[in-house]
Amino acid sequence: MKAVFLFLCLGMPGLLLAGEGAVDVEVATLLQQACDRGEADNCANLAAMYYSGDGVARNRQKAFQLFERACKGGDMTGCANLARMYELGEAVGTDKARARQLYARACEEGVHMGCQAAKRLQHDGR
């Protein structure tokens, strides 16, 4: 199994390091299998791939569903990314209140960028 490290937070481009470098269907398949086993962090990693189109066809709806699954499973980066999609109305209607709620949850669990985004939305009065 390849080691995969993926970081996508609050709209930043994904950074993927996988074995020899190329992201491919095999990696997506392994991440999907891990996600299906309930590994929330791997749901978030796969969501980031779909969000950015790294190694898979870009699919914001699939990314939204996977970030939601990751967040429900306790992955706070997944929650922050889900919040971002609500904030921007990507693959879902814009919902600033839901975005604030998810950012705050991520913040409470130590995701610094969630804190910044929650404060920004509060300050903007959205």
N, C-alpha and C positions, 0 to 999 in steps of 0.2 A: 504494500500500500504506500502510495506517495505521501510525503509530508506536505501539507498545504497550509499556508498562512495567508489569510486574506484580511485586509482592513479596508472598510468603506464606512466612513462615518460622516453623516451630515453633508452629503453631496461631494465629498472629496473623491477623486478618482481612485479606483481600487488598486491595491498593490498586491501582486500575487507572486509568490516564490514557490515554484513547484519543481522539484527534481532538476531536470535538464532545462527548465525555463518555459516550455510551451504549455499553455493551458489547453486541455483537450477534453473530448467527450468522456474519456475514462475518469478524469478527475471529477467532472460533473456527476457521473454515475456513482462514484464512491461517496461523494458528498450527499447525493440524494439517498443512498442506502443508509448512511449515518443519520441523516435527518429523519428518515422513516423509523429508525430505531429510537427516536426521541432525543437525539443529541442536538439541542437547540443552537449551539454555536455553529454547527455544520449547516443547519438551516439558514442561519444568517450569512455564512460564507457563500452558500449556493445562491442565495438571494442577491448578494452583491455581484456575483457573476452575471446573473440575469439583468440586473439593473444596468450594469456597464457594458454588457455584451462581451465580456472577456471569456473566450473559449466556448461560448454558447450564443445563440441568436438573442439579441437584446429583446427583453420581454418585461416591461414594467409591471404588467398585471401579475405575472408569475412572481416577480420580485416582491411585490406588495404582499401576496399570499404567503410567501416564505418568510418575509420579515415579520409578518403577523404571527406565524407559527413559532418563530424564534422568540419573539417577545412573550408570547403565552407560555413558552417553555422556560422563561427566566433569563434569556440572553439580553442584557441591557443595551448592547450596541445595536441589536436587532430592534429594540424599542425606539432607540434614538433615530435610526434610519426610517422606521415606520412613521415616527412623528414627522420627519422631514417630508415624507410622501404626503401625509395629511396636510402639512403646512403649504406645500406647493400644489396640491391637487393632482398629484401624479398617480394615475390608475385608480383614483378615488376622488370624490368631490372634496374640495377644499374644506377643511374643518379645523380652524385655528384653536378652538377649545380642546378638541381631542389631541391636537399636536402638543399644546401646552401641558396637558395631562401626562402624555407619554414622555415628553422631555423631562418633566418634574420627576417622574418615576425613575427614569434613567439617572438623573442627577442624584436622587436619594441613594442610589446604588453605586455611586462613584464615577459615573461617566461625566467628566468635566464639561464636555461640549454640550451635553444635555442641559447642564446648569446655565451655560451661556445662552443657549437658545431659548430656554424657558424665561430667563430674565429679559431677553430681547423682545419676545412676544408680549410679555407682561408690560414692558415699557411702551411698546407700540400700541398698547390698548386693543390688541386683536384677540 
